């Protein structure tokens, strides 16, 4: 498969399928390595998309005076 970006949902589905195939363990070593490499690329693509999305999310809050204000969404660990 080409290294172009695919939709997030498709990437997650493909990544899940790769994990399943690797867990079954019936791939030869070369195929397992290729699947693992593809999985890493998909993981990185998904992680990048999540990071980008978090930066776009805004929280809409109402202050004590009833005014609506926007603030950036920040993840805390």
PDB file of N, CA, C and O in Angstrom:
ATOM      1  N   UNK A   1       0.846  -1.182   0.000  1.00  0.00           N
ATOM      2  CA  UNK A   1       0.000   0.000   0.000  1.00  0.00           C
ATOM      3  C   UNK A   1       0.884   1.234   0.000  1.00  0.00           C
ATOM      4  O   UNK A   1       1.930   1.249   0.648  1.00  0.00           O
ATOM      5  N   UNK A   2       0.478   2.259  -0.713  1.00  0.00           N
ATOM      6  CA  UNK A   2       1.263   3.485  -0.797  1.00  0.00           C
ATOM      7  C   UNK A   2       1.310   4.184   0.550  1.00  0.00           C
ATOM      8  O   UNK A   2       0.503   3.915   1.440  1.00  0.00           O
ATOM      9  N   UNK A   3       2.279   5.091   0.681  1.00  0.00           N
ATOM     10  CA  UNK A   3       2.456   5.791   1.938  1.00  0.00           C
ATOM     11  C   UNK A   3       1.622   7.060   2.034  1.00  0.00           C
ATOM     12  O   UNK A   3       1.887   7.898   2.896  1.00  0.00           O
ATOM     13  N   UNK A   4       0.624   7.226   1.177  1.00  0.00           N
ATOM     14  CA  UNK A   4      -0.222   8.408   1.266  1.00  0.00           C
ATOM     15  C   UNK A   4      -1.114   8.297   2.500  1.00  0.00           C
ATOM     16  O   UNK A   4      -1.422   7.204   2.976  1.00  0.00           O
ATOM     17  N   UNK A   5      -1.515   9.457   2.998  1.00  0.00           N
ATOM     18  CA  UNK A   5      -2.377   9.445   4.169  1.00  0.00           C
ATOM     19  C   UNK A   5      -3.778   9.000   3.780  1.00  0.00           C
ATOM     20  O   UNK A   5      -4.300   9.366   2.728  1.00  0.00           O
ATOM     21  N   UNK A   6      -4.362   8.211   4.647  1.00  0.00           N
ATOM     22  CA  UNK A   6      -5.731   7.769   4.457  1.00  0.00           C
ATOM     23  C   UNK A   6      -6.563   8.374   5.576  1.00  0.00           C
ATOM     24  O   UNK A   6      -6.013   8.931   6.527  1.00  0.00           O
ATOM     25  N   UNK A   7      -7.872   8.273   5.476  1.00  0.00           N
ATOM     26  CA  UNK A   7      -8.750   8.816   6.510  1.00  0.00           C
ATOM     27  C   UNK A   7      -8.433   8.166   7.852  1.00  0.00           C
ATOM     28  O   UNK A   7      -8.019   7.008   7.921  1.00  0.00           O
ATOM     29  N   UNK A   8      -8.637   8.936   8.909  1.00  0.00           N
ATOM     30  CA  UNK A   8      -8.336   8.483  10.262  1.00  0.00           C
ATOM     31  C   UNK A   8      -9.025   7.152  10.570  1.00  0.00           C
ATOM     32  O   UNK A   8      -8.394   6.226  11.079  1.00  0.00           O
ATOM     33  N   UNK A   9     -10.303   7.062  10.265  1.00  0.00           N
ATOM     34  CA  UNK A   9     -11.063   5.853  10.574  1.00  0.00           C
ATOM     35  C   UNK A   9     -10.521   4.646   9.819  1.00  0.00           C
ATOM     36  O   UNK A   9     -10.452   3.542  10.359  1.00  0.00           O
ATOM     37  N   UNK A  10     -10.135   4.869   8.561  1.00  0.00           N
ATOM     38  CA  UNK A  10      -9.552   3.784   7.771  1.00  0.00           C
ATOM     39  C   UNK A  10      -8.202   3.357   8.343  1.00  0.00           C
ATOM     40  O   UNK A  10      -7.878   2.170   8.380  1.00  0.00           O
ATOM     41  N   UNK A  11      -7.426   4.334   8.786  1.00  0.00           N
ATOM     42  CA  UNK A  11      -6.116   4.031   9.375  1.00  0.00           C
ATOM     43  C   UNK A  11      -6.273   3.212  10.651  1.00  0.00           C
ATOM     44  O   UNK A  11      -5.526   2.260  10.875  1.00  0.00           O
ATOM     45  N   UNK A  12      -7.233   3.575  11.479  1.00  0.00           N
ATOM     46  CA  UNK A  12      -7.480   2.833  12.723  1.00  0.00           C
ATOM     47  C   UNK A  12      -7.906   1.404  12.407  1.00  0.00           C
ATOM     48  O   UNK A  12      -7.434   0.462  13.044  1.00  0.00           O
ATOM     49  N   UNK A  13      -8.791   1.236  11.436  1.00  0.00           N
ATOM     50  CA  UNK A  13      -9.252  -0.098  11.052  1.00  0.00           C
ATOM     51  C   UNK A  13      -8.098  -0.941  10.527  1.00  0.00           C
ATOM     52  O   UNK A  13      -7.950  -2.106  10.898  1.00  0.00           O
ATOM     53  N   UNK A  14      -7.279  -0.343   9.657  1.00  0.00           N
ATOM     54  CA  UNK A  14      -6.145  -1.080   9.112  1.00  0.00           C
ATOM     55  C   UNK A  14      -5.141  -1.430  10.215  1.00  0.00           C
ATOM     56  O   UNK A  14      -4.592  -2.532  10.238  1.00  0.00           O
ATOM     57  N   UNK A  15      -4.911  -0.496  11.112  1.00  0.00           N
ATOM     58  CA  UNK A  15      -3.994  -0.749  12.222  1.00  0.00           C
ATOM     59  C   UNK A  15      -4.511  -1.894  13.100  1.00  0.00           C
ATOM     60  O   UNK A  15      -3.738  -2.749  13.532  1.00  0.00           O
ATOM     61  N   UNK A  16      -5.802  -1.903  13.354  1.00  0.00           N
ATOM     62  CA  UNK A  16      -6.407  -2.986  14.137  1.00  0.00           C
ATOM     63  C   UNK A  16      -6.240  -4.329  13.422  1.00  0.00           C
ATOM     64  O   UNK A  16      -5.953  -5.340  14.062  1.00  0.00           O
ATOM     65  N   UNK A  17      -6.416  -4.341  12.112  1.00  0.00           N
ATOM     66  CA  UNK A  17      -6.239  -5.576  11.334  1.00  0.00           C
ATOM     67  C   UNK A  17      -4.794  -6.056  11.365  1.00  0.00           C
ATOM     68  O   UNK A  17      -4.536  -7.256  11.457  1.00  0.00           O
ATOM     69  N   UNK A  18      -3.859  -5.126  11.289  1.00  0.00           N
ATOM     70  CA  UNK A  18      -2.440  -5.482  11.365  1.00  0.00           C
ATOM     71  C   UNK A  18      -2.130  -6.107  12.719  1.00  0.00           C
ATOM     72  O   UNK A  18      -1.440  -7.122  12.799  1.00  0.00           O
ATOM     73  N   UNK A  19      -2.636  -5.504  13.765  1.00  0.00           N
ATOM     74  CA  UNK A  19      -2.417  -6.051  15.111  1.00  0.00           C
ATOM     75  C   UNK A  19      -2.953  -7.469  15.200  1.00  0.00           C
ATOM     76  O   UNK A  19      -2.293  -8.356  15.741  1.00  0.00           O
ATOM     77  N   UNK A  20      -4.155  -7.682  14.666  1.00  0.00           N
ATOM     78  CA  UNK A  20      -4.737  -9.032  14.676  1.00  0.00           C
ATOM     79  C   UNK A  20      -3.841 -10.032  13.947  1.00  0.00           C
ATOM     80  O   UNK A  20      -3.590 -11.127  14.448  1.00  0.00           O
ATOM     81  N   UNK A  21      -3.358  -9.649  12.754  1.00  0.00           N
ATOM     82  CA  UNK A  21      -2.510 -10.560  11.984  1.00  0.00           C
ATOM     83  C   UNK A  21      -1.195 -10.857  12.718  1.00  0.00           C
ATOM     84  O   UNK A  21      -0.717 -11.992  12.716  1.00  0.00           O
ATOM     85  N   UNK A  22      -0.627  -9.836  13.338  1.00  0.00           N
ATOM     86  CA  UNK A  22       0.625 -10.053  14.074  1.00  0.00           C
ATOM     87  C   UNK A  22       0.402 -10.933  15.306  1.00  0.00           C
ATOM     88  O   UNK A  22       1.250 -11.759  15.643  1.00  0.00           O
ATOM     89  N   UNK A  23      -0.739 -10.755  15.974  1.00  0.00           N
ATOM     90  CA  UNK A  23      -1.029 -11.551  17.163  1.00  0.00           C
ATOM     91  C   UNK A  23      -1.267 -13.019  16.825  1.00  0.00           C
ATOM     92  O   UNK A  23      -0.940 -13.900  17.619  1.00  0.00           O
ATOM     93  N   UNK A  24      -1.835 -13.283  15.655  1.00  0.00           N
ATOM     94  CA  UNK A  24      -2.067 -14.671  15.247  1.00  0.00           C
ATOM     95  C   UNK A  24      -0.732 -15.393  15.122  1.00  0.00           C
ATOM     96  O   UNK A  24      -0.611 -16.557  15.503  1.00  0.00           O
ATOM     97  N   UNK A  25       0.264 -14.703  14.590  1.00  0.00           N
ATOM     98  CA  UNK A  25       1.613 -15.247  14.554  1.00  0.00           C
ATOM     99  C   UNK A  25       1.921 -16.215  13.437  1.00  0.00           C
ATOM    100  O   UNK A  25       2.927 -16.919  13.508  1.00  0.00           O
ATOM    101  N   UNK A  26       1.089 -16.280  12.399  1.00  0.00           N
ATOM    102  CA  UNK A  26       1.377 -17.225  11.322  1.00  0.00           C
ATOM    103  C   UNK A  26       2.028 -16.568  10.104  1.00  0.00           C
ATOM    104  O   UNK A  26       2.118 -17.184   9.043  1.00  0.00           O
ATOM    105  N   UNK A  27       2.483 -15.316  10.252  1.00  0.00           N
ATOM    106  CA  UNK A  27       3.201 -14.634   9.169  1.00  0.00           C
ATOM    107  C   UNK A  27       4.664 -15.056   9.187  1.00  0.00           C
ATOM    108  O   UNK A  27       5.228 -15.320  10.249  1.00  0.00           O
ATOM    109  N   UNK A  28       5.274 -15.119   8.012  1.00  0.00           N
ATOM    110  CA  UNK A  28       6.711 -15.352   8.008  1.00  0.00           C
ATOM    111  C   UNK A  28       7.393 -14.067   8.478  1.00  0.00           C
ATOM    112  O   UNK A  28       6.762 -13.011   8.537  1.00  0.00           O
ATOM    113  N   UNK A  29       8.654 -14.156   8.805  1.00  0.00           N
ATOM    114  CA  UNK A  29       9.349 -13.033   9.433  1.00  0.00           C
ATOM    115  C   UNK A  29       9.354 -11.790   8.543  1.00  0.00           C
ATOM    116  O   UNK A  29       9.181 -10.681   9.048  1.00  0.00           O
ATOM    117  N   UNK A  30       9.546 -11.946   7.248  1.00  0.00           N
ATOM    118  CA  UNK A  30       9.564 -10.796   6.346  1.00  0.00           C
ATOM    119  C   UNK A  30       8.209 -10.097   6.296  1.00  0.00           C
ATOM    120  O   UNK A  30       8.137  -8.869   6.335  1.00  0.00           O
ATOM    121  N   UNK A  31       7.140 -10.881   6.208  1.00  0.00           N
ATOM    122  CA  UNK A  31       5.797 -10.292   6.200  1.00  0.00           C
ATOM    123  C   UNK A  31       5.466  -9.637   7.533  1.00  0.00           C
ATOM    124  O   UNK A  31       4.833  -8.582   7.571  1.00  0.00           O
ATOM    125  N   UNK A  32       5.889 -10.257   8.617  1.00  0.00           N
ATOM    126  CA  UNK A  32       5.645  -9.689   9.944  1.00  0.00           C
ATOM    127  C   UNK A  32       6.353  -8.342  10.089  1.00  0.00           C
ATOM    128  O   UNK A  32       5.787  -7.398  10.641  1.00  0.00           O
ATOM    129  N   UNK A  33       7.578  -8.252   9.597  1.00  0.00           N
ATOM    130  CA  UNK A  33       8.319  -6.992   9.657  1.00  0.00           C
ATOM    131  C   UNK A  33       7.627  -5.930   8.799  1.00  0.00           C
ATOM    132  O   UNK A  33       7.490  -4.782   9.222  1.00  0.00           O
ATOM    133  N   UNK A  34       7.193  -6.311   7.595  1.00  0.00           N
ATOM    134  CA  UNK A  34       6.480  -5.372   6.730  1.00  0.00           C
ATOM    135  C   UNK A  34       5.185  -4.881   7.388  1.00  0.00           C
ATOM    136  O   UNK A  34       4.870  -3.693   7.334  1.00  0.00           O
ATOM    137  N   UNK A  35       4.451  -5.786   7.998  1.00  0.00           N
ATOM    138  CA  UNK A  35       3.217  -5.415   8.693  1.00  0.00           C
ATOM    139  C   UNK A  35       3.524  -4.476   9.866  1.00  0.00           C
ATOM    140  O   UNK A  35       2.817  -3.492  10.086  1.00  0.00           O
ATOM    141  N   UNK A  36       4.568  -4.787  10.601  1.00  0.00           N
ATOM    142  CA  UNK A  36       4.959  -3.963  11.739  1.00  0.00           C
ATOM    143  C   UNK A  36       5.328  -2.546  11.278  1.00  0.00           C
ATOM    144  O   UNK A  36       4.915  -1.562  11.891  1.00  0.00           O
ATOM    145  N   UNK A  37       6.105  -2.453  10.198  1.00  0.00           N
ATOM    146  CA  UNK A  37       6.480  -1.137   9.654  1.00  0.00           C
ATOM    147  C   UNK A  37       5.237  -0.344   9.248  1.00  0.00           C
ATOM    148  O   UNK A  37       5.122   0.844   9.547  1.00  0.00           O
ATOM    149  N   UNK A  38       4.313  -1.014   8.568  1.00  0.00           N
ATOM    150  CA  UNK A  38       3.073  -0.345   8.151  1.00  0.00           C
ATOM    151  C   UNK A  38       2.285   0.112   9.376  1.00  0.00           C
ATOM    152  O   UNK A  38       1.723   1.207   9.392  1.00  0.00           O
ATOM    153  N   UNK A  39       2.253  -0.730  10.388  1.00  0.00           N
ATOM    154  CA  UNK A  39       1.560  -0.372  11.618  1.00  0.00           C
ATOM    155  C   UNK A  39       2.146   0.864  12.280  1.00  0.00           C
ATOM    156  O   UNK A  39       1.407   1.716  12.772  1.00  0.00           O
ATOM    157  N   UNK A  40       3.459   0.964  12.295  1.00  0.00           N
ATOM    158  CA  UNK A  40       4.121   2.139  12.872  1.00  0.00           C
ATOM    159  C   UNK A  40       3.761   3.392  12.079  1.00  0.00           C
ATOM    160  O   UNK A  40       3.489   4.439  12.667  1.00  0.00           O
ATOM    161  N   UNK A  41       3.756   3.296  10.760  1.00  0.00           N
ATOM    162  CA  UNK A  41       3.386   4.448   9.933  1.00  0.00           C
ATOM    163  C   UNK A  41       1.940   4.868  10.208  1.00  0.00           C
ATOM    164  O   UNK A  41       1.647   6.058  10.323  1.00  0.00           O
ATOM    165  N   UNK A  42       1.053   3.902  10.310  1.00  0.00           N
ATOM    166  CA  UNK A  42      -0.352   4.219  10.588  1.00  0.00           C
ATOM    167  C   UNK A  42      -0.510   4.827  11.977  1.00  0.00           C
ATOM    168  O   UNK A  42      -1.259   5.787  12.158  1.00  0.00           O
ATOM    169  N   UNK A  43       0.194   4.269  12.954  1.00  0.00           N
ATOM    170  CA  UNK A  43       0.144   4.806  14.311  1.00  0.00           C
ATOM    171  C   UNK A  43       0.588   6.269  14.309  1.00  0.00           C
ATOM    172  O   UNK A  43      -0.073   7.120  14.903  1.00  0.00           O
ATOM    173  N   UNK A  44       1.702   6.560  13.644  1.00  0.00           N
ATOM    174  CA  UNK A  44       2.219   7.925  13.597  1.00  0.00           C
ATOM    175  C   UNK A  44       1.240   8.868  12.904  1.00  0.00           C
ATOM    176  O   UNK A  44       1.055  10.005  13.340  1.00  0.00           O
ATOM    177  N   UNK A  45       0.613   8.399  11.827  1.00  0.00           N
ATOM    178  CA  UNK A  45      -0.379   9.206  11.122  1.00  0.00           C
ATOM    179  C   UNK A  45      -1.566   9.510  12.042  1.00  0.00           C
ATOM    180  O   UNK A  45      -2.035  10.647  12.100  1.00  0.00           O
ATOM    181  N   UNK A  46      -2.045   8.498  12.754  1.00  0.00           N
ATOM    182  CA  UNK A  46      -3.187   8.693  13.657  1.00  0.00           C
ATOM    183  C   UNK A  46      -2.819   9.623  14.805  1.00  0.00           C
ATOM    184  O   UNK A  46      -3.604  10.497  15.174  1.00  0.00           O
ATOM    185  N   UNK A  47      -1.641   9.441  15.366  1.00  0.00           N
ATOM    186  CA  UNK A  47      -1.198  10.275  16.475  1.00  0.00           C
ATOM    187  C   UNK A  47      -1.098  11.734  16.026  1.00  0.00           C
ATOM    188  O   UNK A  47      -1.517  12.639  16.748  1.00  0.00           O
ATOM    189  N   UNK A  48      -0.545  11.958  14.839  1.00  0.00           N
ATOM    190  CA  UNK A  48      -0.425  13.310  14.298  1.00  0.00           C
ATOM    191  C   UNK A  48      -1.809  13.942  14.131  1.00  0.00           C
ATOM    192  O   UNK A  48      -2.007  15.111  14.462  1.00  0.00           O
ATOM    193  N   UNK A  49      -2.754  13.171  13.621  1.00  0.00           N
ATOM    194  CA  UNK A  49      -4.115  13.683  13.413  1.00  0.00           C
ATOM    195  C   UNK A  49      -4.769  14.024  14.747  1.00  0.00           C
ATOM    196  O   UNK A  49      -5.462  15.036  14.852  1.00  0.00           O
ATOM    197  N   UNK A  50      -4.561  13.207  15.751  1.00  0.00           N
ATOM    198  CA  UNK A  50      -5.121  13.481  17.075  1.00  0.00           C
ATOM    199  C   UNK A  50      -4.519  14.767  17.643  1.00  0.00           C
ATOM    200  O   UNK A  50      -5.236  15.608  18.184  1.00  0.00           O
ATOM    201  N   UNK A  51      -3.212  14.912  17.516  1.00  0.00           N
ATOM    202  CA  UNK A  51      -2.535  16.127  18.003  1.00  0.00           C
ATOM    203  C   UNK A  51      -3.078  17.367  17.288  1.00  0.00           C
ATOM    204  O   UNK A  51      -3.341  18.383  17.932  1.00  0.00           O
ATOM    205  N   UNK A  52      -3.246  17.295  15.978  1.00  0.00           N
ATOM    206  CA  UNK A  52      -3.776  18.417  15.209  1.00  0.00           C
ATOM    207  C   UNK A  52      -5.200  18.749  15.652  1.00  0.00           C
ATOM    208  O   UNK A  52      -5.564  19.917  15.782  1.00  0.00           O
ATOM    209  N   UNK A  53      -5.984  17.726  15.878  1.00  0.00           N
ATOM    210  CA  UNK A  53      -7.377  17.914  16.266  1.00  0.00           C
ATOM    211  C   UNK A  53      -7.478  18.540  17.648  1.00  0.00           C
ATOM    212  O   UNK A  53      -8.299  19.431  17.868  1.00  0.00           O
ATOM    213  N   UNK A  54      -6.658  18.086  18.570  1.00  0.00           N
ATOM    214  CA  UNK A  54      -6.667  18.677  19.916  1.00  0.00           C
ATOM    215  C   UNK A  54      -6.386  20.169  19.859  1.00  0.00           C
ATOM    216  O   UNK A  54      -6.948  20.942  20.635  1.00  0.00           O
ATOM    217  N   UNK A  55      -5.517  20.574  18.942  1.00  0.00           N
ATOM    218  CA  UNK A  55      -5.201  21.989  18.812  1.00  0.00           C
ATOM    219  C   UNK A  55      -6.359  22.809  18.280  1.00  0.00           C
ATOM    220  O   UNK A  55      -6.409  24.021  18.488  1.00  0.00           O
ATOM    221  N   UNK A  56      -7.287  22.165  17.599  1.00  0.00           N
ATOM    222  CA  UNK A  56      -8.418  22.870  17.010  1.00  0.00           C
ATOM    223  C   UNK A  56      -9.632  22.928  17.928  1.00  0.00           C
ATOM    224  O   UNK A  56     -10.508  23.776  17.763  1.00  0.00           O
ATOM    225  N   UNK A  57      -9.673  22.039  18.872  1.00  0.00           N
ATOM    226  CA  UNK A  57     -10.853  21.966  19.733  1.00  0.00           C
ATOM    227  C   UNK A  57     -10.903  23.192  20.640  1.00  0.00           C
ATOM    228  O   UNK A  57      -9.904  23.568  21.253  1.00  0.00           O
ATOM    229  N   UNK A  58     -12.039  23.785  20.711  1.00  0.00           N
ATOM    230  CA  UNK A  58     -12.255  24.927  21.592  1.00  0.00           C
ATOM    231  C   UNK A  58     -13.333  24.548  22.599  1.00  0.00           C
ATOM    232  O   UNK A  58     -14.306  23.863  22.284  1.00  0.00           O
ATOM    233  N   UNK A  59     -13.123  25.015  23.804  1.00  0.00           N
ATOM    234  CA  UNK A  59     -14.158  24.856  24.816  1.00  0.00           C
ATOM    235  C   UNK A  59     -14.991  26.124  24.841  1.00  0.00           C
ATOM    236  O   UNK A  59     -14.447  27.228  24.850  1.00  0.00           O
ATOM    237  N   UNK A  60     -16.270  25.975  24.853  1.00  0.00           N
ATOM    238  CA  UNK A  60     -17.167  27.112  24.953  1.00  0.00           C
ATOM    239  C   UNK A  60     -17.648  27.142  26.397  1.00  0.00           C
ATOM    240  O   UNK A  60     -18.294  26.209  26.875  1.00  0.00           O
ATOM    241  N   UNK A  61     -17.326  28.212  27.068  1.00  0.00           N
ATOM    242  CA  UNK A  61     -17.638  28.325  28.481  1.00  0.00           C
ATOM    243  C   UNK A  61     -18.522  29.534  28.738  1.00  0.00           C
ATOM    244  O   UNK A  61     -18.469  30.533  28.021  1.00  0.00           O
ATOM    245  N   UNK A  62     -19.313  29.418  29.749  1.00  0.00           N
ATOM    246  CA  UNK A  62     -20.137  30.543  30.169  1.00  0.00           C
ATOM    247  C   UNK A  62     -19.574  31.043  31.491  1.00  0.00           C
ATOM    248  O   UNK A  62     -19.420  30.274  32.440  1.00  0.00           O
ATOM    249  N   UNK A  63     -19.265  32.347  31.550  1.00  0.00           N
ATOM    250  CA  UNK A  63     -18.730  32.882  32.797  1.00  0.00           C
ATOM    251  C   UNK A  63     -19.863  33.233  33.753  1.00  0.00           C
ATOM    252  O   UNK A  63     -21.035  33.027  33.435  1.00  0.00           O
ATOM    253  N   UNK A  64     -19.519  33.756  34.912  1.00  0.00           N
ATOM    254  CA  UNK A  64     -20.516  34.068  35.949  1.00  0.00           C
ATOM    255  C   UNK A  64     -21.515  35.133  35.516  1.00  0.00           C
ATOM    256  O   UNK A  64     -22.621  35.195  36.052  1.00  0.00           O
ATOM    257  N   UNK A  65     -21.142  35.965  34.560  1.00  0.00           N
ATOM    258  CA  UNK A  65     -22.031  37.020  34.068  1.00  0.00           C
ATOM    259  C   UNK A  65     -22.901  36.554  32.912  1.00  0.00           C
ATOM    260  O   UNK A  65     -23.656  37.342  32.343  1.00  0.00           O
ATOM    261  N   UNK A  66     -22.799  35.291  32.566  1.00  0.00           N
ATOM    262  CA  UNK A  66     -23.603  34.750  31.477  1.00  0.00           C
ATOM    263  C   UNK A  66     -23.003  34.966  30.103  1.00  0.00           C
ATOM    264  O   UNK A  66     -23.630  34.645  29.093  1.00  0.00           O
ATOM    265  N   UNK A  67     -21.778  35.516  30.054  1.00  0.00           N
ATOM    266  CA  UNK A  67     -21.123  35.721  28.770  1.00  0.00           C
ATOM    267  C   UNK A  67     -20.496  34.409  28.302  1.00  0.00           C
ATOM    268  O   UNK A  67     -19.941  33.643  29.091  1.00  0.00           O
ATOM    269  N   UNK A  68     -20.601  34.182  27.019  1.00  0.00           N
ATOM    270  CA  UNK A  68     -19.999  32.998  26.410  1.00  0.00           C
ATOM    271  C   UNK A  68     -18.592  33.374  25.965  1.00  0.00           C
ATOM    272  O   UNK A  68     -18.390  34.413  25.336  1.00  0.00           O
ATOM    273  N   UNK A  69     -17.631  32.535  26.289  1.00  0.00           N
ATOM    274  CA  UNK A  69     -16.260  32.776  25.845  1.00  0.00           C
ATOM    275  C   UNK A  69     -15.656  31.459  25.378  1.00  0.00           C
ATOM    276  O   UNK A  69     -16.041  30.382  25.834  1.00  0.00           O
ATOM    277  N   UNK A  70     -14.709  31.570  24.465  1.00  0.00           N
ATOM    278  CA  UNK A  70     -14.007  30.401  23.954  1.00  0.00           C
ATOM    279  C   UNK A  70     -12.623  30.337  24.583  1.00  0.00           C
ATOM    280  O   UNK A  70     -11.988  31.362  24.831  1.00  0.00           O
ATOM    281  N   UNK A  71     -12.175  29.130  24.833  1.00  0.00           N
ATOM    282  CA  UNK A  71     -10.798  28.946  25.269  1.00  0.00           C
ATOM    283  C   UNK A  71     -10.266  27.689  24.607  1.00  0.00           C
ATOM    284  O   UNK A  71     -11.027  26.793  24.241  1.00  0.00           O
ATOM    285  N   UNK A  72      -8.962  27.635  24.458  1.00  0.00           N
ATOM    286  CA  UNK A  72      -8.336  26.471  23.844  1.00  0.00           C
ATOM    287  C   UNK A  72      -8.464  25.262  24.756  1.00  0.00           C
ATOM    288  O   UNK A  72      -8.355  25.378  25.977  1.00  0.00           O
ATOM    289  N   UNK A  73      -8.690  24.138  24.173  1.00  0.00           N
ATOM    290  CA  UNK A  73      -8.741  22.887  24.898  1.00  0.00           C
ATOM    291  C   UNK A  73      -7.317  22.405  25.119  1.00  0.00           C
ATOM    292  O   UNK A  73      -6.530  22.327  24.175  1.00  0.00           O
ATOM    293  N   UNK A  74      -6.990  22.088  26.342  1.00  0.00           N
ATOM    294  CA  UNK A  74      -5.664  21.578  26.651  1.00  0.00           C
ATOM    295  C   UNK A  74      -5.800  20.261  27.392  1.00  0.00           C
ATOM    296  O   UNK A  74      -6.542  20.148  28.368  1.00  0.00           O
ATOM    297  N   UNK A  75      -5.076  19.279  26.913  1.00  0.00           N
ATOM    298  CA  UNK A  75      -5.075  17.964  27.556  1.00  0.00           C
ATOM    299  C   UNK A  75      -4.121  17.982  28.742  1.00  0.00           C
ATOM    300  O   UNK A  75      -3.020  18.528  28.665  1.00  0.00           O
ATOM    301  N   UNK A  76      -4.555  17.387  29.819  1.00  0.00           N
ATOM    302  CA  UNK A  76      -3.660  17.193  30.961  1.00  0.00           C
ATOM    303  C   UNK A  76      -3.499  15.706  31.146  1.00  0.00           C
ATOM    304  O   UNK A  76      -4.433  14.931  30.943  1.00  0.00           O
ATOM    305  N   UNK A  77      -2.315  15.321  31.531  1.00  0.00           N
ATOM    306  CA  UNK A  77      -2.038  13.893  31.688  1.00  0.00           C
ATOM    307  C   UNK A  77      -2.227  13.472  33.110  1.00  0.00           C
ATOM    308  O   UNK A  77      -2.038  12.300  33.438  1.00  0.00           O
TER     309      UNK A  77
END
